[in-house]
């Protein structure tokens, strides 16, 4: 793919790299060779914080200079300045109540040879454990005839995440580990392949965590099951449901 005329994306990549350098993010990557140098692919990522998209793009650019088109909520595109930037970078808006147009646009982009970034959990997991997956990533790959590349990111939640104010000092010098798995080519029905994708990403997460230089026991950014103080999956789900109910009530009022 040629990106010479994508000045906005070029500037965004440069800004992201400058930010991560300024924060002295300690990047550790396993499996970068699984990122395809050519052709379309769905990049399926874990979602524990708000910067995984930029972190994975950072790793991808450093590896083979390719760019990822991310699927993001339509509400982001509705903001004048941010929306204009997102469209300039050819990201894809998703209407959560009617996603047909976004799906069709993503399939077309994949067939053109683009990389499409998705979060199969469809939202940040505040428990820092992998939640149930939607089938969209696998269905996109199957329809477009491209592979899914599973990616686990551990440590990114320490830079920016849900329900947590993080100081600049806390963000500085954070290790972020990436584990990138072998391509998955969907051959069975979406439910079976989605379970296969989730199992792969759970194993990749263990790989990223195993090499992490801090165990996180007693820390907010570590999952409760691993000795941290993050909410349990049940607590996180209840908090999400309560927040959604408040938003719906505010919109209705």
N, C-alpha and C positions, 0 to 999 in steps of 0.2 A: 504494500500500500504506500502511496505517496501522500505526504502530509505538508508539503511546502507551502500551501496556501492557507493553512489552518493557524493563523497567527494567534488567535485567542487561546487555542489549546496549547500551543507552544509556550505562550506566556504563562498559562496556568501550571504547566509542568515545571517550568523554571521557578515559579513562585513556590510550588510545593517542595521542590528539592531544596530551595533556599531555607524554607521554614524548617525542614527536617534536619538540615545541617546546623542551623542556628540552635535547635533544641538538642543537638548532639544525639540524635536517635541512633541506637546501636543495632544496625540491621544484620540479621542472620538468616540466610536463605538456604533451604534444602529443596532440590528438585526443580530448579529454574529451567533445566533443559526440557521440561515437560511443557513449557509455554511455547506454542507453535510459532515458527518464524513466518509462515505464510498460511493463508486460508482462514476460513471462519471457524470460530469456536465459542462456546458459552463458558465464561469464567464464573464458576460458582464459588462464593466466598462465605466464610463464617461472618457473623455480624454481632460483635460485642461492643462496638463503639461507632462513632460517627466518621472516623477517618479511614476506615478500611479501603474505601474506594481509592483514595489518594495514595495510600500506602502500597496497594497492589499495583496501581498504575506506575508508581515510582520504581518498583521492582521490575516491572515489565519493560519500561523505557530503558532502564539500565542493562537489561538482558538483551533485548533485540530492537529497541526503539519503536515498538508498536504502541498503538493507542487503543484504549478500551472505551466503547460507547456504553454508558451505564443506563439502566432503566431506573427511573426515579419517580417519586410521587408527583402528580400533576400540580399539586399545590406549590411545589418548588418553582415550577415554570410560570406560575401565575404572578410571581413577583417580578416587577418590571426589569430591574437590573440583572438579578440572578437568572431570571428566565431567559433573557436575551443571551447571556453568557452560555447557559446550558444548551440553548438551541445552536449557538455558534459552534459548540464542541460536538454537535450531532448526538447528544444524549437523547434518550427516548422518554417522553412523559407517559406516566401510567395513571389512568383514572381507575381508582380502586373499585369503583362500582360498575365500570364498563371498560374492561381492559382489552377488548377485541382489536382496536386500532393499534395499540402499543404492541400487541402480540404480532400482528401482521407486519408492522414496521421492523420489528426485531428479526423476524424470519427473513425478510427481504435483505436486511443488512448482513445477516449471517451468510446468505447465499452470495452476496457481493464480496465475501471474504473478510468481513469485519469481525472483531472480537466484541462480544456483548457481555457486560458484567451484570450479574444478578446475585441477589441474596435470597436463597431458597427459604429462609426462615421468615421472610417478608416483614422484618422489623428487628430492632436491636434486642438482643437477649440480655437483660439486666442481671440474670443469674450467672452469666459467663459459662453457660453450658449450652450445647446445641439442642435447639427445640425441634419440634416436628417440622418437616419440610412441605412446602407446596410442590406440586408436580410441574410447575411452569418451566423450570430450567431444562428438565428432561424432554418435555414436549417440544420446546423450541428446537433443541438439538436434533431430535428425531425428525421433525418436519423439514428442517433445513438440510439435513444430511451431514451434520458436523458433530464433532465430539464435545463432551463436557470436560472441562479441566477443573478438578476440585482443588480449592485453596483454603488452608487454615491459617489464620493470623492470630498470634497470641502476644499480648502486651500492648496492642493498639488501644485497648480500652483505657489505658493509663494516660493517654494523651487527651481524649475527649470521649465522653460517654453519657448515657442517660442517667438522670437523677443524681448527678455528682458534679460539684464545682471543684475543679482541679487547679491548684496554683501553678504559676510558672515554674517554681522550684521543683514541684512534684513532676512536672512534664520534662524536665531537663535530664538528659542522659539515660532515658528509658530504653531498655532492650525491647526490640520487637522482632519476634521470630516468625518465619514463614515456612510452611511445609506445602509444597505443590505436588499433587499426585499425578499419576499416569492418566492419560486421556481415557474417558469412558465413552464408548460408542453404544448408544441405546439400541438394544435388539429385542427387548420384550415390552410388555405393556408399561405404561407410565408409573403405575404404583410400584411394580417390582423394581424398575430402574431407579426410581426415587429412593427406595429403601437401600439399593446398592450404592447410590451416591452418598446418602447419609452415613452409611457404614464406613465408606472410604474417608469422608471428612472427619468422622469421629476418630479414626485411626491417625489421620494426619494431625489432628489437634493434639493427640497424645504425643506424637513425635515432636511437635513444636514445644510442648510443655516439658518434655523430658530433657531437652537441651537448654531450657531457660535457666539463667544463672541465679534466679531468686525463687524460693519455693512459695512465697506469698502467704505462709501460715499467719493467721491473724490480721491479714491485710484486706482492705475493701475490694481490691481488684481480683482476688482469688475466689473461685467458686467455693461454696460452703462444703461441698463434698470433698474438696481437697484441703480443707482446713482454713479457708478464708471466711470473711464475714459478709460476702455478697448475699443477696436474698436467695432463698431456695427457688427452684423453678415455680413452685406453687405460689410463693409469696410474690414473685415477679409477675406472674400471670394475673393475680388478683389486683395488683397495683395498676397494671395495664388496663384491665377491665374497668376499674374505677375511674381512671383518667379518661378513657373513651366515653364513659357514661357522662362525665362532667362536660366534655366537649360537645356531645350530642345535645345535652340539655341547654348549653349556652347557645348553640346554633338554632335550636328550636325556639328559644326565648327571644 
